[in-house]
Amino acid sequence: MTPRRVVYTALIGGYEDLIEQPVAHDSSVDFICFTDDPDAKSTSWQLKVIEPIFPFDMVRSQRSLKIRGHESLAEYDELLYIDNAVLLKRDPDDILDEWLADCDYAVSPHSFRERVIDEFDEVLALNYDDPARVSEQLMQYAELYPDILDQRPFWNGMSARRSTPAVTTMMNTWFDHVLRFSRRDQLSANVAFALSGVSINAVDQDNLNSQNHQWPAGVNRRTHLTEITRHRSGPLLSELRRAERELTQALQDMKDLKAGEETRIAKALEGKDREIAAFVAELAIPQTRGEAAVVVFGEVGARRVIRTAAFVRRIRSFTSRTVGRITH
């Protein structure tokens, strides 16, 4: 019996312009595009308008369709998924015949990335996703699947599969990892494939250009629409909240320390008021000559000095008057 076949893509969030597929006009295979744009138009795609499953996460909404498909695809036996930026050059019947000849799933290895861990490095270096999630994913994979990190990653812009229970389980596992960790599906593909036990046909073709396709075709990408993927979230939000609590506690500790220090100083000064007053009195400068004489000579000596000073002043006054008479 001839298998029922479909080529499908998913264009969510207005990230790109929908590109036409000229090969669709001469193919018996259905071409379906799932989109959230009710105004989208196409001459080669059958458009199905859907609601994103995550209204505030268009990337994962697209990944859900890419990886798990859509319930309306249940009627098909074989599926060829292509990213919207992939332009097919051959009839998909021929591609599916070759790719699924001996396996239930087929995909191409990455053309310019040697190891999965290299892909992690690239995602982190280019800030393609939340560094906290990507780093957590890498650490867990390093602990649980170290050998897989040394495998060649897959390029998932184009893949073929049969609708079998094992493949469905594999795709669900894959999407679980995309939900739990990074949205960059190539980071978790190797792990999902390895855990499934499904035989994978690693198709040897250049990712950019082959007899089957061209990528990326002109799609007018609006990369700013996916910048939400670069926002720090998840564990870092918890760290931020923890830092806020620690800052609040530190400020309270400083306030308590200041209050405690003020109390300690106040207690230390208790009973010192009279001592301080006496010390200040000792430093007081006498206001009159008599007070100064008392300080210097004591009370008895001061009286003698004062009497002597008065006698000297009288002598000076008498002398001054006498000299004045003589000169006149």
Secondary structure, DSSP 8 states (H G I E B T S, - for coil): ----EEEEEEE-TT-S-----GGGGG-SSEEEEEES-TT---SSSEEEE---SSTT-HHHHHHHHHHH--GGGGG-SEEEEE-TT-EE-S-HHHHHHHHTSS-SEEEEE-SS--SHHHHHHHHHHTT-S-HHHHHHHHHHHHHH-HHHHTS--EEEEEEEEE--HHHHHHHHHHHHHHHHS-S-THHHHHHHHHHH---EEE----SSB-SSEESS-S----GGGGGGGGS--THHHHHHHHHHHHHHHHHHHHHHHHHHHHHHHHHHHTT-HHHHHHHHHHT---SSHHHHHHHHHHHHHHHHHHHHHHHHHHHHHHHHHHHHHHH-
